[in-house]
Amino acid sequence: MVLVNGGEGIGTGWSTYVPNYNPRDIAANIRQLLKGDTRQPMDPWYKGFSGTIEKSATKKAGAGYTVSWLN
């Protein structure tokens, strides 16, 4: 459910940010995992969002994303 709803928080000396992902992409990757196939990378997704989400240069801790809103 963290992948669907996302999560953000600060613990003792650690912080985390997990963006929302499309439930259909999550289900497809779970099916791939159960079959023993390779999973597809997922990009953040927000229901009703009409802007763009683009993967930017990889940062030390993982992938970064550039989010742009359409006017």
N, C-alpha and C positions, 0 to 999 in steps of 0.2 A: 504494500500500500504506500510505502514511502516513494516508490518510483512513480506512482500515479499522482499522489498529492504533493510530493516534494517535501523537503524538510530543511530547516535552518536552525542552528543553535550554537551555543558556546558551552563547552565542558571545561573541566579543569585543565587549562593549558591548551586546549584543542578547540577548533571551530569547524563547523561543517556546513556545507550548502549542497543540497541535492535538488536539481530542478525537476519540474513535472515532465513526464513522458506520456506519449499517446498510449492509452490502454490497449489498443489494437496492435501496436508495435511490440509491447511487452508480451502479449499473448502469443504473437507470432514467434518471438524469440524463445519463449518457454517451450513451444511446440518443437522448435529446432533443437533445443537442448535435450528434450526427451527422446528425440530421434537419433541423437548423437551427431547431428550436423553442426556446422559452425554458425554462430549467431551473427546477426547483422548489427552494425553500430547504430545507436539511436541518438537522435538530436532532441533537445528540449522541445516541448509542445505545450501550448496553452489554449484551451478551448475558447473559440471566439476571437482569438488574436489574429489581426489582419496584417501585421507587419512582417518583417523578415528576421530569421534567426540564422546566422551564418557562423560556422566554425572558424575561429581565428587561430593565430599561431599557438602551438601547444605550449602551455606553461609548465613549470616544474612539477606541479602536483596533478596535472591532467589537462584536459582540453578546456579551452576558453571559448566563449561565444560572444558575438557582437549582435545586439538586439536593436532593431530599428523600427520605429513606429511610422506608419503611413498616415499622412495628413489628409 
